[in-house]
């Protein structure tokens, strides 16, 4: 073999082995690029057009956004989202942390109890909404059962009450998601250095001070992850609302996602519906992008 010839010649099978992962992944990448990011850009474009029943290409600039913020139903949807989002995130985090602390005590049947807590997350929001709709219906649910037991004055008609209906969405969403948040916090608790906790106990730290000064600060990444996931789920909540209340009574449980669907496909105002979708996307991006930036900065 001459010195000019390489010591190892790459054959066709070697080149095929290098290209095979790219060939396998290319259809998935193409589909995601077209049907996710492509349609995001198309929705952004439609929000600046006069589209109604079908997509149109008549450019109207910011008119759809101006009209959107003049619609009273949109104001109601945003207000409901603030109420739902704040309560949903706060209660899920508090309940998930309490459940995680309970399971971190190495109690008996921990695996079984953890499965019970996590099981609701395996259900779709449609199933959760239908089940809670039956449970909260005054005619066949909790109120009817309790009155059947003899407590005739008992009343729990939140699902029919315009002032209280939004809280039924919170109850159902917390029931489904708190177990998932518990798993995130439990993983964080199991990752805390036990020697640090023992040293603090030897120094005389109480259980409350132990959690307040050491454990909870160590769970900051879990809190941030839970906040991002829950905020994303709150903003895009649609199927749970439709299955549980249908957005009613009236517009009492209208959220941006149900507003977007209604104006796009029911009221034939596709331009306004696209504008509301873009606002939702910008809100999610405003939450996720800073989180990703902080995570990448910490790892760099």
Order of alpha helices (4+ residues) and beta strands (2+ residues): alpha-alpha-alpha-alpha-alpha-alpha-alpha-alpha-alpha-alpha-alpha-alpha-alpha-alpha
